[in-house]
Amino acid sequence: LEHRFGPFDLYGSMNFDDTRPNGETGPFGGLLSDPFATPVDHSGEMVFVGARFNFPQNDGRTKLGFEFNHGSKYWFNFAQAEDDILAPKTAVRGDVFETYLTHRINDHFIFKAGYQRYNYNYSGSGWDVGAPELLSANPVLGFPTYQNANVFEYGMMARF
């Protein structure tokens, strides 16, 4: 959903996944289950909301935005090949806060500076193999998992 109120853009999205595994697993785990455990049905949700202010002094070419998303314990999306430095924020099992400033230089170039705060609640964000483990319980995991991460970014986007 998206709506403009004067110089403000408000937008949001809700997503849902529902798994129906076939009961098979292996040494790396099954669909949202640990290795050699019998996979069972699960569902997950993700909510994404944002607000952006379009500075009217320069025809809305400069924008200041804030976004928030929350993913539940069993949430996953199919974005494993995404090229964000950590992972896509929309794949997080936990919360992500982002604030950014963009400026459209011309029709083809946009400057962006931003900050993202990742707060992971469960292991396995972005993956559908292996059971999500509550990170505050200090679980034994087969690979390193962040509890929090900060990303500062700036750059140019080119569109042709």
JOSUL-V301040 format. One record per residue. N is the residue number from 1. D_LAST is the distance of its C-alpha to the last C-alpha in Angstrom with 2 decimals. Layout:
n = (N	N)
d_last = (D_LAST	D_LAST)
This chain:
n = (1	2	3	4	5	6	7	8	9	10	11	12	13	14	15	16	17	18	19	20	21	22	23	24	25	26	27	28	29	30	31	32	33	34	35	36	37	38	39	40	41	42	43	44	45	46	47	48	49	50	51	52	53	54	55	56	57	58	59	60	61	62	63	64	65	66	67	68	69	70	71	72	73	74	75	76	77	78	79	80	81	82	83	84	85	86	87	88	89	90	91	92	93	94	95	96	97	98	99	100	101	102	103	104	105	106	107	108	109	110	111	112	113	114	115	116	117	118	119	120	121	122	123	124	125	126	127	128	129	130	131	132	133	134	135	136	137	138	139	140	141	142	143	144	145	146	147	148	149	150	151	152	153	154	155	156	157	158	159	160)
d_last = (26.73	25.04	26.61	26.12	29.25	28.70	26.43	26.63	24.54	26.68	25.56	27.16	27.43	30.46	30.52	33.53	34.42	37.76	39.05	41.83	42.53	44.84	47.20	46.38	45.48	45.72	45.92	42.47	43.07	42.09	39.90	40.22	43.60	45.25	46.41	49.26	49.29	49.14	45.78	46.23	44.11	41.93	39.39	36.79	34.75	31.76	31.15	28.03	28.15	26.26	26.43	24.03	25.09	22.81	24.30	25.17	25.93	22.33	21.16	20.25	17.46	19.67	20.71	23.49	23.83	26.39	26.26	29.10	29.55	32.72	33.32	36.87	38.98	37.99	34.33	31.80	28.39	26.77	24.19	26.01	23.03	20.89	20.01	21.33	24.00	26.85	25.70	23.84	25.68	26.03	28.22	30.80	34.41	35.14	33.28	30.09	29.56	26.34	25.77	22.66	21.33	17.74	16.73	13.62	13.66	11.35	8.56	6.03	8.97	11.68	14.99	17.14	20.83	22.88	26.01	26.94	30.58	31.36	34.93	35.73	38.85	39.05	38.32	35.88	32.87	30.24	32.79	35.03	37.72	40.54	42.17	40.64	43.06	43.62	42.58	45.13	47.85	46.87	46.60	46.93	43.54	42.56	39.53	38.71	37.40	36.30	37.96	35.66	32.56	30.66	27.06	25.83	22.17	19.99	16.65	13.16	10.14	6.67	3.79	0.00)
